Amino acid sequence: MYFEISIAAFGVVAFLTLRDIRIFRRTKLESFRKGAMKGMAAMTLALLGVMVVQQNAELGMLLVLIGLFINKKGHREDVFGDAVTADRFLGKTNIKN
């Protein structure tokens, strides 16, 4: 069960990181670059936790949890405007560089 939970957490971190990268490439806003960099570190730690959870569940889940804390949302500019939820979910923006 711990393996599935850690895989789901890694998937969430990876999705949010890729979304931040997409928004940064379109807008060139510094806050999304920082978010993507923090996401890369969090993804690495969460992936390490996924690998460790098979041998030691407590240590693996601790690494995943630390990765989730690293990935917490910081200050971001409003790039979505009045976009619908699906567009926000996919990271579509109205701002072009």
MOCORCOR-V461932 format. One record per residue. N is the residue number from 1. BURIAL is # if it has 24 or more other C-alpha atoms within 12 Angstrom, else .. Layout:
{{N,BURIAL} {N,BURIAL}}
This chain:
{{1,.} {2,.} {3,#} {4,.} {5,.} {6,#} {7,#} {8,.} {9,#} {10,#} {11,#} {12,#} {13,#} {14,#} {15,.} {16,#} {17,#} {18,#} {19,#} {20,#} {21,#} {22,#} {23,#} {24,#} {25,.} {26,.} {27,#} {28,.} {29,#} {30,.} {31,.} {32,#} {33,#} {34,#} {35,#} {36,#} {37,#} {38,#} {39,#} {40,#} {41,#} {42,#} {43,#} {44,#} {45,#} {46,#} {47,#} {48,#} {49,#} {50,#} {51,#} {52,.} {53,#} {54,.} {55,.} {56,.} {57,.} {58,.} {59,.} {60,#} {61,#} {62,#} {63,#} {64,#} {65,#} {66,#} {67,#} {68,#} {69,.} {70,#} {71,#} {72,.} {73,.} {74,.} {75,.} {76,.} {77,.} {78,.} {79,#} {80,.} {81,.} {82,.} {83,.} {84,.} {85,.} {86,.} {87,.} {88,.} {89,.} {90,.} {91,#} {92,#} {93,#} {94,.} {95,.} {96,.} {97,.}}
